[in-house]
Amino acid sequence: MSRSRIFTWRSLLIISIVFCLVLLLTITTILAVIRPPRTNTNLLLFPGIIYQRFAFSQPRPVMIHVVTIDLNTPGVKALVTPRISTSPDMKIRARTTSEFVNEFDLQLAINANFFSPFYEKTPWDFYPKSGDLVNVVGRAISNGDDYSIIDRNWPTLCLSINNYAQISNNSICSAQTIQAISGNLILVANGQAVTLPKNSPLNEKPYPRTAVAINQRGDKLWLILVDGKQPFYSDGLTLVELTEFIINLGADKALNLDGGGSTTLVVSSNSQTKLLNSPTHTLVPMRERSIANHLGFYALP
């Protein structure tokens, strides 16, 4: 091969690499720009459902999103992602939170249980993608259908047919429960912080988080989401910091859900879905992860 041809191929390779890098940087910049602004917000989304956004600068940049739901409000009704598959191993097809909201005509939804299998290697090499089969971890009940399979002894949010909320220390819910999701840790009990395990570095470093909390009567529910893995925008919270924030909300009991790149809050208005937080699937801002199940809500307009 002549020197001129070698030079041409090298030049094309360099140009292609530079083009791909510039394209990736441009896309990432655009996605970063459309993230929710770092401003405090208090907004009535629907009757009985209030959204608040908190932007903190200390001890690090943090964005926290809180949805307060009055379960006594007419029209407010919960829905956990139903099990579509009838396979004996209780698998469910993964979908993003926006897909869940659109499919079931919901007004609001967040991510819920931990799940498996899962891996994330590159922006294009990950599992699951929408439609892939996964298992939820812990208790999962949708419209009375229990599709739990993996280790049911996880703390659980139980929602009754009368819209009464309880957080159980294990997977046991009352007979009246029609919707339920599980997390891995109780953060708050009787309005006080619960001592957390010291053997997990993930608990002690700033990270994207999702949690649910209730008041003592069980008629108020908080959805708390913390953005993370986004330098200069939001680095996340430790579990101790998250617990302190939830106690300051006035919660009686709180449960930690799946976090990281799963942390997602979606609202629907005029049949259009919108991200209220900034998820980071494959470290790409505003990219949603396909997950096993979700906690959604219907509400009157």
C-alpha positions in Angstrom: 0.0 0.0 0.0 1.4 3.4 -1.0 2.2 6.1 1.6 -0.5 8.3 0.2 -3.2 5.7 0.8 -1.9 5.0 4.3 -2.1 8.7 5.0 -5.6 8.9 3.6 -6.9 6.1 5.7 -5.3 7.5 8.8 -6.8 10.9 8.1 -10.2 9.4 7.6 -9.9 7.4 10.9 -8.9 10.5 12.8 -11.7 12.5 11.3 -14.2 9.8 12.1 -13.0 9.6 15.7 -13.1 13.4 16.2 -16.6 13.5 14.6 -17.9 10.8 17.0 -16.4 12.6 20.0 -17.8 16.0 18.9 -21.3 14.3 18.3 -21.2 12.6 21.7 -20.2 15.9 23.4 -22.9 17.8 21.6 -25.6 15.3 22.6 -24.5 15.2 26.2 -24.4 19.0 26.3 -27.9 19.3 24.9 -29.2 16.7 27.4 -27.5 18.5 30.3 -29.0 21.9 29.2 -32.5 20.5 29.3 -32.2 19.2 32.8 -34.6 20.8 35.4 -33.1 24.1 36.4 -31.3 24.4 39.8 -34.0 26.5 41.3 -36.5 25.8 44.1 -40.0 25.1 43.0 -43.4 24.4 44.7 -46.2 23.4 42.3 -49.6 21.9 42.6 -49.6 19.2 39.9 -53.0 17.7 40.5 -55.6 17.9 43.3 -53.9 16.3 46.3 -50.5 16.1 44.6 -47.8 18.7 45.2 -44.3 18.8 43.7 -41.4 20.5 45.3 -37.8 20.9 43.9 -34.9 21.8 46.3 -31.6 23.0 44.9 -28.8 22.8 47.5 -25.2 24.0 47.1 -23.8 22.7 50.4 -22.1 20.4 51.3 -22.2 19.8 47.6 -24.5 20.5 44.6 -27.7 18.5 45.2 -31.1 18.4 43.5 -34.0 16.8 45.5 -37.5 16.2 44.2 -40.4 15.7 46.6 -44.0 14.7 45.6 -46.5 15.0 48.5 -49.6 13.0 48.0 -52.8 13.3 50.0 -54.3 9.8 49.8 -57.7 11.1 51.0 -58.1 13.3 47.9 -60.9 12.1 45.5 -59.5 10.6 42.3 -56.0 9.8 43.7 -55.3 6.1 43.2 -52.1 4.1 43.1 -51.0 1.5 40.5 -47.9 -0.8 40.6 -46.8 -2.1 37.3 -48.9 -5.2 36.5 -47.4 -8.5 35.6 -48.0 -9.2 32.0 -46.1 -12.4 31.7 -47.8 -15.6 33.0 -44.6 -17.5 33.2 -44.2 -19.6 36.3 -41.1 -17.7 37.4 -43.1 -14.5 37.6 -40.9 -12.5 35.2 -42.0 -9.1 34.0 -41.1 -7.1 30.9 -38.9 -4.1 31.6 -40.1 -0.6 30.5 -39.1 3.0 31.3 -41.1 5.0 33.7 -42.4 7.2 30.8 -43.5 4.1 29.0 -45.3 2.9 32.1 -47.1 6.3 32.5 -48.2 6.3 28.8 -49.3 2.6 28.7 -51.6 3.0 31.7 -52.7 6.6 31.3 -51.2 7.7 34.6 -50.6 11.2 35.9 -47.4 10.5 37.8 -44.9 7.6 38.4 -41.5 6.7 39.9 -39.2 3.7 39.9 -39.9 1.0 42.5 -38.2 -2.4 43.3 -34.7 -3.5 42.9 -34.6 -6.1 40.1 -32.4 -8.6 38.3 -30.7 -9.4 36.0 -29.0 -6.0 35.4 -25.7 -4.8 33.9 -24.5 -1.5 32.5 -21.2 -1.6 30.5 -21.5 1.2 27.9 -24.3 3.5 26.6 -25.2 0.8 24.1 -24.3 -2.4 26.0 -26.7 -2.8 29.0 -29.5 -5.0 30.3 -32.5 -4.8 30.4 -33.8 -2.9 27.4 -37.5 -2.3 27.1 -39.3 -5.6 26.6 -36.5 -7.7 28.2 -37.6 -10.1 31.0 -36.6 -9.4 34.6 -37.5 -10.4 38.1 -38.4 -7.9 40.9 -36.6 -8.3 44.2 -38.9 -8.3 47.2 -42.7 -8.0 47.4 -44.6 -6.8 44.3 -48.4 -6.6 44.2 -50.5 -4.9 41.4 -54.2 -4.8 41.7 -54.1 -7.7 44.1 -51.9 -9.8 41.9 -48.8 -10.9 43.9 -45.9 -11.5 41.5 -43.1 -11.6 44.0 -40.5 -14.4 43.7 -37.0 -13.4 44.9 -36.5 -13.0 48.7 -39.8 -11.7 50.0 -38.3 -10.7 53.3 -37.7 -7.1 52.3 -39.4 -4.0 53.9 -42.5 -3.1 51.9 -44.8 -0.2 51.2 -48.4 -1.6 51.3 -51.4 0.4 49.9 -54.8 -0.9 50.8 -58.0 -0.8 48.8 -59.1 2.2 51.0 -55.9 4.2 50.0 -54.3 3.6 53.4 -50.5 3.3 53.4 -48.3 1.2 55.6 -44.6 0.5 55.6 -43.9 -3.0 56.8 -40.5 -4.1 58.2 -40.8 -7.2 56.1 -42.8 -8.4 53.1 -46.0 -9.0 55.1 -48.9 -6.7 54.1 -52.5 -6.7 55.4 -55.2 -8.7 53.5 -56.6 -5.4 52.2 -53.5 -4.6 50.3 -53.9 -4.2 46.5 -50.6 -2.5 45.6 -47.2 -3.1 47.1 -43.5 -2.4 46.4 -40.4 -3.3 48.3 -37.1 -1.6 49.1 -34.0 -2.7 50.9 -33.8 -0.5 54.1 -36.1 1.2 56.6 -34.6 4.7 56.9 -37.1 6.2 59.4 -39.3 4.6 62.1 -41.5 6.5 64.5 -40.1 9.8 63.2 -36.6 8.8 64.1 -33.5 7.8 62.1 -32.9 4.0 61.9 -29.3 2.8 62.4 -28.0 1.8 59.0 -25.6 -1.0 58.1 -22.0 0.0 58.0 -20.8 -2.6 55.6 -21.9 -0.9 52.4 -19.8 1.9 50.9 -22.7 2.7 48.7 -24.7 3.8 51.7 -22.0 6.2 52.8 -21.2 8.0 49.5 -23.3 10.6 47.7 -25.5 8.8 45.2 -28.8 9.1 43.3 -31.6 7.9 45.7 -35.3 7.1 45.6 -37.4 6.7 48.8 -41.0 6.7 49.9 -42.3 7.9 53.3 -45.6 8.1 55.1 -47.2 10.0 58.0 -48.4 8.3 61.2 -52.0 8.1 60.0 -51.1 6.5 56.7 -53.0 9.0 54.6 -50.1 11.0 53.3 -47.3 9.7 51.1 -44.1 11.3 50.1 -42.0 10.3 47.0 -38.4 11.5 47.4 -35.9 11.4 44.6 -32.3 12.7 44.6 -30.4 13.3 41.4 -26.7 12.2 41.4 -23.6 11.3 39.4 -23.8 14.7 37.7 -20.9 17.0 38.7 -21.7 20.7 39.3 -25.4 19.8 39.0 -26.2 17.2 41.6 -23.8 14.8 43.2 -26.4 13.0 45.3 -26.8 12.2 49.0 -25.6 9.7 51.5 -28.3 7.5 53.1 -27.7 9.4 56.4 -28.3 12.7 54.6 -31.4 11.4 52.9 -32.7 10.1 56.2 -32.2 13.6 57.8 -34.0 15.3 54.9 -37.0 12.9 55.2 -37.3 13.4 59.0 -37.4 17.2 58.3 -40.4 16.6 56.0 -42.3 15.3 59.1 -42.5 11.6 58.0 -43.2 8.9 60.5 -41.7 6.0 58.5 -39.6 5.8 55.3 -38.3 3.1 52.9 -35.3 3.2 50.6 -36.0 2.0 47.1 -33.8 1.2 44.1 -31.7 4.2 43.2 -28.7 5.0 41.0 -29.6 5.2 37.3 -33.1 3.9 38.1 -34.1 7.1 39.9 -36.8 8.6 37.8 -39.8 10.9 38.3 -42.3 11.3 35.4 -45.4 13.4 35.2 -48.1 13.4 32.4 -50.0 16.6 31.4 -52.2 16.9 28.3 -51.1 13.4 27.3 -47.5 14.4 27.2 -44.9 12.9 29.6 -42.2 15.0 31.2 -39.2 14.1 33.3 -39.3 16.1 36.5 -35.8 14.9 37.6 -32.6 14.1 35.8 -32.0 10.4 35.6 -28.5 9.1 34.6 -28.9 5.8 32.8 -25.4 4.8 31.5 -24.2 8.1 32.9 -26.1 10.0 30.2 -28.2 12.9 31.8 -31.9 12.7 31.1 -31.8 9.2 29.8 -34.3 6.8 31.4 -33.5 3.3 32.4 -35.8 0.4 31.6 -36.7 -1.2 34.9 -38.9 -4.0 36.3 -41.7 -2.1 38.0 -43.0 1.3 39.1 -45.3 3.1 41.5 -47.8 5.3 39.6 -50.8 7.4 40.5 -54.0 8.4 38.9 -55.4 11.9 39.8 -58.1 14.2 38.7 -57.0 17.1 36.4 
